[in-house]
Amino acid sequence: MRRIAWLALLAAGCDTAAPIEITRRGDAREVLGLSPVATGFSIEEAGASIILTDIDPSHLEADGPVSGQVLHVGFLWNPLPGRTAIDPTSTNVSLRLLVLSAGEAGLYGGGGFAAVSGSPEAGSMTLEVEGSDLRLIARTKGFVDRLTPAELLGTFSVDRNEGQARRMRRAATQRVTNALGAIRWVDAGHGLPAGVELAATHTGD
């Protein structure tokens, strides 16, 4: 049943034109779509912390099992037209993707490059992720990884909403903690080169 639920998530991603798509590289091109129903970002010491999810936040906070995804985007720096060499192989966002499926959980991590309009200080941003790399970094025993190695691409807009962003981040952190038996999520203090493990013990908002 859990495997069927995970396959259903993949099937939904294939059948729906989602604004964000996670595609497995290689011959078996599995696609998982993410159409956010709740978004928000907060400004942290090291940059903007963006949360997007296709799970109703009240359900994400509840105790029962849910199926869906939570995406955390750590905004590291903004490429400036005419001043920054635009290279989709560089990294200006860190990525964490939590996939929940019928009681099982998989946590993916990586980095990517996004073209950005707007700014955290302006209160709204639109990001177009043009290149990225995601790999499974933690999972529950019954979670079947059907994506690694994967690429996340897509365009999304998000407004500053400190309360909602932190609410969703706390709920996702608790989900990961409950599933994996350890406090493991992301902090806003990214600032690390591509390929460096960013998942860390999280002790607050």
Backbone as CSV, one residue per row, in Angstrom:
resi,resn,N_x,N_y,N_z,CA_x,CA_y,CA_z,C_x,C_y,C_z
1,MET,0.826,-1.206,0.000,0.000,0.000,0.000,0.856,1.248,0.000
2,ARG,1.956,1.245,0.780,2.820,2.407,0.828,3.502,2.626,-0.513
3,ARG,3.909,1.527,-1.157,4.539,1.649,-2.466,3.541,2.211,-3.482
4,ILE,2.284,1.755,-3.368,1.243,2.250,-4.272,1.046,3.748,-4.074
5,ALA,1.060,4.206,-2.814,0.874,5.629,-2.535,2.005,6.446,-3.142
6,TRP,3.226,5.965,-3.047,4.381,6.661,-3.612,4.272,6.715,-5.131
7,LEU,3.831,5.618,-5.728,3.635,5.602,-7.170,2.520,6.558,-7.575
8,ALA,1.497,6.688,-6.722,0.402,7.613,-7.020,0.894,9.046,-7.039
9,LEU,1.813,9.391,-6.151,2.395,10.727,-6.158,3.133,10.974,-7.459
10,LEU,3.904,9.987,-7.902,4.632,10.121,-9.159,3.672,10.250,-10.329
11,ALA,2.615,9.440,-10.320,1.642,9.480,-11.414,0.962,10.837,-11.485
12,ALA,0.642,11.402,-10.316,0.004,12.717,-10.292,0.925,13.760,-10.903
13,GLY,2.237,13.634,-10.616,3.199,14.568,-11.174,3.290,14.440,-12.679
14,CYS,3.134,13.238,-13.211,3.225,13.034,-14.656,1.990,13.554,-15.377
15,ASP,0.821,13.453,-14.741,-0.425,13.789,-15.419,-0.767,15.266,-15.317
16,THR,-0.126,15.978,-14.392,-0.476,17.364,-14.146,0.687,18.269,-14.526
17,ALA,0.372,19.366,-15.209,1.395,20.348,-15.551,1.675,21.182,-14.308
18,ALA,2.567,20.698,-13.462,2.883,21.374,-12.212,3.929,22.455,-12.450
19,PRO,3.865,23.555,-11.686,4.868,24.609,-11.858,6.272,24.190,-11.441
20,ILE,6.367,23.180,-10.575,7.665,22.652,-10.144,7.670,21.158,-10.420
21,GLU,8.714,20.684,-11.074,8.810,19.261,-11.383,10.170,18.721,-10.955
22,ILE,10.140,17.545,-10.326,11.353,16.844,-9.935,11.447,15.620,-10.830
23,THR,12.487,15.566,-11.648,12.624,14.522,-12.662,13.845,13.668,-12.392
24,ARG,13.651,12.383,-12.433,14.785,11.475,-12.277,15.620,11.475,-13.552
25,ARG,16.922,11.624,-13.393,17.818,11.593,-14.539,18.033,10.155,-15.008
26,GLY,18.354,10.006,-16.281,18.637,8.683,-16.805,17.511,8.157,-17.659
27,ASP,17.542,6.846,-17.897,16.565,6.224,-18.783,15.168,6.195,-18.181
28,ALA,15.078,5.890,-16.881,13.769,5.832,-16.213,13.417,7.226,-15.706
29,ARG,12.758,8.016,-16.533,12.507,9.415,-16.211,11.209,9.581,-15.421
30,GLU,11.252,9.192,-14.166,10.123,9.417,-13.271,9.981,10.924,-13.036
31,VAL,8.745,11.398,-12.942,8.500,12.825,-12.707,7.546,12.989,-11.529
32,LEU,7.938,13.814,-10.583,7.099,14.146,-9.439,6.783,15.632,-9.508
33,GLY,5.499,15.976,-9.640,5.098,17.368,-9.743,4.727,17.958,-8.396
34,LEU,5.031,19.228,-8.227,4.676,19.948,-7.012,3.907,21.211,-7.382
35,SER,2.640,21.261,-6.982,1.797,22.437,-7.177,1.466,23.001,-5.802
36,PRO,2.196,23.994,-5.338,2.031,24.482,-3.964,0.638,25.034,-3.690
37,VAL,0.132,24.732,-2.493,-1.120,25.322,-2.017,-0.853,26.327,-0.904
38,ALA,0.366,26.318,-0.371,0.751,27.263,0.669,2.229,27.589,0.502
39,THR,2.556,28.878,0.597,3.937,29.323,0.430,4.225,30.464,1.397
40,GLY,5.480,30.790,1.521,5.874,31.942,2.315,7.380,31.939,2.494
41,PHE,7.926,33.129,2.781,9.339,33.156,3.121,9.574,34.083,4.299
42,SER,10.615,33.772,5.029,11.053,34.609,6.131,12.480,35.051,5.843
43,ILE,12.869,36.182,6.392,14.232,36.670,6.227,15.035,36.275,7.453
44,GLU,16.065,35.481,7.219,16.921,35.003,8.288,18.285,35.678,8.180
45,GLU,19.149,35.384,9.123,20.459,36.038,9.173,21.260,35.824,7.900
46,ALA,21.167,34.619,7.312,21.984,34.293,6.145,21.232,34.437,4.827
47,GLY,19.968,34.874,4.862,19.218,35.017,3.618,17.763,34.646,3.801
48,ALA,17.044,34.526,2.687,15.621,34.202,2.737,15.429,32.691,2.846
49,SER,14.485,32.294,3.678,14.128,30.898,3.870,12.723,30.699,3.316
50,ILE,12.631,30.007,2.179,11.376,29.867,1.440,10.793,28.471,1.661
51,ILE,9.504,28.403,1.937,8.814,27.127,2.111,7.629,27.073,1.158
52,LEU,7.500,25.941,0.459,6.348,25.690,-0.407,5.867,24.272,-0.130
53,THR,4.554,24.074,-0.115,4.021,22.734,0.123,2.713,22.531,-0.622
54,ASP,2.450,21.290,-1.002,1.155,20.948,-1.592,0.247,20.279,-0.563
55,ILE,0.610,20.401,0.705,-0.189,19.881,1.815,-0.793,21.061,2.568
56,ASP,-2.076,20.999,2.865,-2.690,22.052,3.668,-1.919,22.173,4.987
57,PRO,-1.482,23.386,5.362,-0.686,23.530,6.584,-1.331,22.936,7.830
58,SER,-2.661,23.010,7.931,-3.317,22.425,9.104,-3.181,20.907,9.114
59,HIS,-3.188,20.287,7.936,-2.981,18.839,7.860,-1.522,18.490,8.115
60,LEU,-0.609,19.346,7.641,0.811,19.115,7.881,1.119,19.142,9.364
61,GLU,0.405,20.001,10.099,0.625,20.129,11.541,-0.067,19.037,12.347
62,ALA,-1.049,18.373,11.753,-1.812,17.353,12.483,-0.960,16.103,12.717
63,ASP,-1.478,15.193,13.542,-0.718,14.004,13.917,-0.818,12.869,12.904
64,GLY,-1.882,12.815,12.129,-2.094,11.678,11.241,-1.185,11.692,10.027
65,PRO,-1.098,10.543,9.329,-0.275,10.466,8.124,-0.835,11.335,7.002
66,VAL,0.051,11.917,6.208,-0.334,12.708,5.039,0.570,12.319,3.884
67,SER,0.125,12.606,2.692,0.938,12.365,1.502,1.100,13.684,0.754
68,GLY,2.307,13.981,0.368,2.596,15.221,-0.331,4.041,15.612,-0.147
69,GLN,4.314,16.875,-0.404,5.699,17.334,-0.393,5.834,18.684,0.297
70,VAL,7.002,18.902,0.872,7.380,20.203,1.412,8.745,20.537,0.829
71,LEU,8.840,21.698,0.187,10.093,22.124,-0.424,10.631,23.329,0.333
72,HIS,11.873,23.230,0.768,12.557,24.360,1.386,13.617,24.851,0.412
73,VAL,13.573,26.147,0.116,14.561,26.780,-0.752,15.315,27.819,0.063
74,GLY,16.604,27.624,0.213,17.440,28.613,0.879,18.015,29.560,-0.162
75,PHE,17.562,30.814,-0.127,18.003,31.809,-1.109,19.337,32.379,-0.651
76,LEU,20.402,32.105,-1.415,21.748,32.458,-0.996,22.205,33.807,-1.530
77,TRP,22.028,34.045,-2.814,22.427,35.322,-3.406,21.671,35.516,-4.707
78,ASN,21.554,36.784,-5.115,20.774,37.127,-6.292,21.700,37.487,-7.450
79,PRO,21.635,36.754,-8.575,22.442,37.126,-9.736,21.986,38.470,-10.294
80,LEU,22.924,39.355,-10.550,22.597,40.688,-11.022,22.854,40.795,-12.520
81,PRO,21.829,41.127,-13.308,22.013,41.251,-14.761,23.140,42.229,-15.093
82,GLY,24.038,41.795,-15.969,25.140,42.635,-16.379,26.324,42.615,-15.443
83,ARG,26.135,42.032,-14.252,27.233,42.005,-13.277,27.579,40.598,-12.835
84,THR,26.606,39.675,-12.934,26.836,38.295,-12.517,26.829,37.400,-13.738
85,ALA,27.851,36.559,-13.865,27.873,35.584,-14.957,26.775,34.560,-14.718
86,ILE,25.787,34.503,-15.621,24.656,33.603,-15.437,25.057,32.212,-15.908
87,ASP,25.206,31.314,-14.972,25.645,29.958,-15.269,24.757,28.986,-14.506
88,PRO,23.872,28.256,-15.224,22.962,27.325,-14.544,23.661,26.213,-13.772
89,THR,24.982,26.049,-13.953,25.689,25.025,-13.185,26.189,25.575,-11.850
90,SER,26.075,26.883,-11.633,26.467,27.460,-10.354,25.333,27.284,-9.349
91,THR,25.556,27.696,-8.120,24.578,27.455,-7.059,24.256,28.751,-6.326
92,ASN,23.001,29.152,-6.368,22.579,30.289,-5.550,21.361,29.971,-4.690
93,VAL,20.905,28.704,-4.744,19.853,28.248,-3.833,20.213,26.860,-3.313
94,SER,19.921,26.630,-2.051,19.999,25.280,-1.502,18.598,24.700,-1.488
95,LEU,18.486,23.407,-1.642,17.186,22.754,-1.776,17.051,21.597,-0.788
96,ARG,15.886,21.528,-0.159,15.513,20.371,0.647,14.084,20.002,0.265
97,LEU,13.877,18.755,-0.091,12.550,18.282,-0.478,12.156,17.122,0.429
98,LEU,11.068,17.302,1.163,10.518,16.243,1.998,9.336,15.625,1.275
99,VAL,9.423,14.325,1.017,8.333,13.588,0.375,7.689,12.690,1.423
100,LEU,6.393,12.867,1.630,5.633,12.069,2.595,4.638,11.207,1.838
101,SER,4.597,9.924,2.172,3.702,9.015,1.468,3.238,7.906,2.397
102,ALA,1.978,8.015,2.842,1.328,6.959,3.634,2.177,6.489,4.809
103,GLY,2.689,7.427,5.577,3.450,7.085,6.765,4.943,6.958,6.550
104,GLU,5.392,6.939,5.315,6.822,6.872,5.012,7.318,8.267,4.627
105,ALA,8.632,8.468,4.750,9.202,9.781,4.453,10.568,9.634,3.826
106,GLY,10.831,10.503,2.844,12.147,10.587,2.231,12.575,12.036,2.179
107,LEU,13.813,12.313,2.537,14.342,13.673,2.548,15.442,13.770,1.499
108,TYR,15.248,14.669,0.547,16.207,14.883,-0.532,16.908,16.222,-0.319
109,GLY,18.157,16.301,-0.733,18.896,17.540,-0.576,19.788,17.818,-1.760
110,GLY,20.122,19.082,-1.934,21.011,19.474,-3.013,21.033,20.977,-3.177
111,GLY,21.458,21.411,-4.355,21.544,22.836,-4.645,21.185,23.095,-6.086
112,GLY,21.041,24.365,-6.435,20.677,24.699,-7.799,20.914,26.157,-8.106
113,PHE,20.565,26.517,-9.321,20.682,27.909,-9.764,19.305,28.417,-10.150
114,ALA,18.959,29.609,-9.674,17.661,30.207,-9.977,17.831,31.651,-10.434
115,ALA,17.156,31.989,-11.525,17.034,33.391,-11.924,15.958,34.016,-11.052
116,VAL,16.193,35.214,-10.566,15.316,35.809,-9.562,14.871,37.201,-9.993
117,SER,13.576,37.460,-9.828,13.064,38.821,-9.937,12.440,39.184,-8.597
118,GLY,12.549,40.462,-8.238,12.134,40.849,-6.905,13.265,40.606,-5.924
119,SER,12.975,40.770,-4.648,13.997,40.575,-3.626,13.328,40.319,-2.285
120,PRO,14.055,39.711,-1.339,13.473,39.521,-0.006,13.045,40.845,0.623
121,GLU,13.869,41.887,0.442,13.571,43.177,1.049,12.311,43.807,0.462
122,ALA,12.028,43.508,-0.824,10.830,44.047,-1.474,9.561,43.329,-1.032
123,GLY,9.718,42.169,-0.424,8.567,41.449,0.093,7.986,40.410,-0.828
124,SER,8.519,40.281,-2.041,8.039,39.251,-2.957,9.148,38.898,-3.937
125,MET,9.144,37.642,-4.378,10.150,37.152,-5.310,9.522,36.148,-6.260
126,THR,10.048,36.102,-7.464,9.749,35.027,-8.399,11.067,34.356,-8.749
127,LEU,11.122,33.049,-8.556,12.332,32.281,-8.835,12.060,31.303,-9.964
128,GLU,12.968,31.247,-10.908,12.938,30.235,-11.955,14.175,29.357,-11.792
129,VAL,13.967,28.149,-11.287,15.077,27.222,-11.085,15.452,26.623,-12.431
130,GLU,16.669,26.921,-12.885,17.100,26.541,-14.223,18.003,25.306,-14.237
131,GLY,18.531,24.946,-13.100,19.380,23.762,-13.005,19.550,23.392,-11.545
132,SER,19.610,22.095,-11.256,19.758,21.664,-9.866,20.148,20.197,-9.809
133,ASP,20.500,19.768,-8.623,20.806,18.360,-8.384,20.252,17.978,-7.019
134,LEU,19.441,16.917,-6.969,18.845,16.425,-5.728,19.148,14.949,-5.556
135,ARG,19.460,14.573,-4.318,19.704,13.166,-4.002,19.106,12.848,-2.639
136,LEU,18.709,11.602,-2.450,18.155,11.164,-1.167,19.237,11.235,-0.096
137,ILE,18.922,11.863,1.040,19.893,11.953,2.124,19.403,11.270,3.405
138,ALA,18.103,10.991,3.495,17.571,10.287,4.659,16.205,9.727,4.301
139,ARG,15.843,8.590,4.917,14.541,7.986,4.619,14.133,7.062,5.738
140,THR,12.825,6.789,5.786,12.337,5.752,6.677,12.557,4.401,6.009
141,LYS,12.446,3.341,6.771,12.777,2.003,6.278,11.958,1.600,5.065
142,GLY,10.682,1.973,5.046,9.816,1.538,3.952,9.752,2.477,2.771
143,PHE,10.523,3.558,2.818,10.479,4.528,1.717,11.326,4.023,0.554
144,VAL,10.732,3.999,-0.646,11.427,3.549,-1.850,11.832,4.771,-2.667
145,ASP,13.136,4.945,-2.841,13.650,6.086,-3.594,13.523,5.817,-5.087
146,ARG,12.676,6.590,-5.750,12.468,6.433,-7.189,12.938,7.654,-7.969
147,LEU,13.719,8.529,-7.315,14.118,9.762,-7.967,15.631,9.963,-8.117
148,THR,16.411,9.531,-7.150,17.854,9.805,-7.177,18.536,9.155,-8.380
149,PRO,19.376,9.909,-9.106,19.613,11.346,-8.989,18.518,12.119,-9.712
150,ALA,18.164,13.267,-9.164,17.030,14.008,-9.714,17.393,15.462,-9.973
151,GLU,16.587,16.100,-10.819,16.733,17.515,-11.096,15.392,18.193,-10.835
152,LEU,15.434,19.280,-10.083,14.234,20.069,-9.813,14.281,21.316,-10.685
153,LEU,13.203,21.534,-11.440,13.082,22.700,-12.305,11.695,23.307,-12.126
154,GLY,11.570,24.596,-12.374,10.250,25.207,-12.309,10.315,26.670,-11.922
155,THR,9.154,27.294,-11.963,9.028,28.711,-11.640,7.945,28.892,-10.586
156,PHE,8.223,29.697,-9.589,7.228,29.963,-8.565,7.423,31.363,-7.999
157,SER,6.325,31.930,-7.516,6.351,33.238,-6.866,5.998,33.057,-5.396
158,VAL,6.598,33.864,-4.564,6.370,33.720,-3.124,6.447,35.097,-2.474
159,ASP,5.582,35.326,-1.481,5.561,36.583,-0.739,6.126,36.373,0.659
160,ARG,6.623,37.451,1.214,7.132,37.375,2.584,5.965,37.173,3.545
161,ASN,6.045,36.098,4.305,5.035,35.794,5.311,5.756,35.038,6.424
162,GLU,6.335,35.788,7.319,7.190,35.205,8.363,6.447,34.144,9.165
163,GLY,5.208,34.454,9.555,4.459,33.528,10.394,4.168,32.223,9.698
164,GLN,3.664,32.293,8.472,3.325,31.064,7.760,4.563,30.263,7.400
165,ALA,5.642,30.940,6.984,6.861,30.228,6.628,7.407,29.457,7.825
166,ARG,7.427,30.084,8.973,7.970,29.413,10.157,7.026,28.331,10.665
167,ARG,5.738,28.564,10.510,4.746,27.550,10.896,4.948,26.284,10.070
168,MET,5.096,26.446,8.750,5.272,25.278,7.888,6.614,24.609,8.130
169,ARG,7.648,25.420,8.406,8.961,24.844,8.662,8.966,24.037,9.958
170,ARG,8.291,24.561,10.990,8.189,23.809,12.242,7.461,22.492,12.024
171,ALA,6.351,22.533,11.260,5.570,21.323,11.017,6.376,20.303,10.232
172,ALA,7.132,20.760,9.209,7.956,19.842,8.425,9.071,19.261,9.282
173,THR,9.670,20.096,10.120,10.718,19.620,11.024,10.184,18.533,11.935
174,GLN,8.970,18.745,12.462,8.380,17.753,13.358,8.088,16.454,12.615
175,ARG,7.621,16.576,11.365,7.369,15.376,10.552,8.655,14.572,10.359
176,VAL,9.739,15.262,10.037,11.016,14.581,9.843,11.480,13.948,11.147
177,THR,11.351,14.694,12.244,11.758,14.181,13.553,10.973,12.930,13.920
178,ASN,9.667,12.967,13.726,8.831,11.811,14.055,9.180,10.610,13.188
179,ALA,9.440,10.858,11.903,9.683,9.752,10.977,11.056,9.139,11.152
180,LEU,12.078,9.986,11.343,13.453,9.500,11.363,14.009,9.319,12.767
181,GLY,13.281,9.801,13.769,13.746,9.638,15.132,14.895,10.562,15.489
182,ALA,15.090,11.631,14.706,16.141,12.604,14.984,15.697,13.958,14.455
183,ILE,16.124,15.021,15.110,15.781,16.362,14.667,16.685,16.704,13.488
184,ARG,16.114,16.708,12.289,16.915,16.836,11.073,16.120,17.609,10.028
185,TRP,16.601,18.795,9.708,15.924,19.585,8.671,16.937,20.562,8.134
186,VAL,16.571,21.826,7.925,17.520,22.796,7.400,17.501,24.060,8.226
187,ASP,18.619,24.759,8.248,18.713,26.064,8.876,18.878,27.104,7.798
188,ALA,18.707,28.359,8.167,18.877,29.438,7.199,20.355,29.746,6.966
189,GLY,21.238,29.245,7.817,22.652,29.545,7.678,23.322,28.671,6.660
190,HIS,22.937,28.810,5.400,23.472,27.960,4.341,24.908,28.388,4.026
191,GLY,25.075,29.268,3.068,26.369,29.840,2.775,27.465,28.826,2.571
192,LEU,27.142,27.627,2.111,28.124,26.583,1.928,28.278,26.270,0.452
193,PRO,29.450,25.808,0.051,29.638,25.492,-1.361,28.789,24.324,-1.790
194,ALA,28.563,24.229,-3.110,27.752,23.145,-3.656,28.347,21.802,-3.257
195,GLY,27.486,20.860,-2.920,27.923,19.516,-2.583,28.146,19.299,-1.101
196,VAL,28.165,20.369,-0.310,28.359,20.219,1.126,27.037,19.848,1.780
197,GLU,27.055,18.885,2.691,25.846,18.440,3.368,25.270,19.579,4.192
198,LEU,24.006,19.942,3.914,23.375,21.065,4.582,22.398,20.641,5.658
199,ALA,21.930,19.389,5.644,20.988,18.955,6.654,21.671,19.020,8.004
200,ALA,20.952,19.558,8.995,21.586,19.762,10.288,20.561,19.673,11.393
201,THR,21.050,19.491,12.613,20.166,19.527,13.760,19.532,20.904,13.849
202,HIS,18.211,20.907,14.024,17.470,22.161,14.050,16.882,22.327,15.443
203,THR,17.193,23.438,16.089,16.766,23.594,17.475,15.786,24.729,17.686
204,GLY,15.334,25.335,16.600,14.380,26.424,16.740,13.653,26.659,15.447
205,ASP,13.039,27.838,15.340,12.288,28.158,14.128,13.236,28.228,12.954
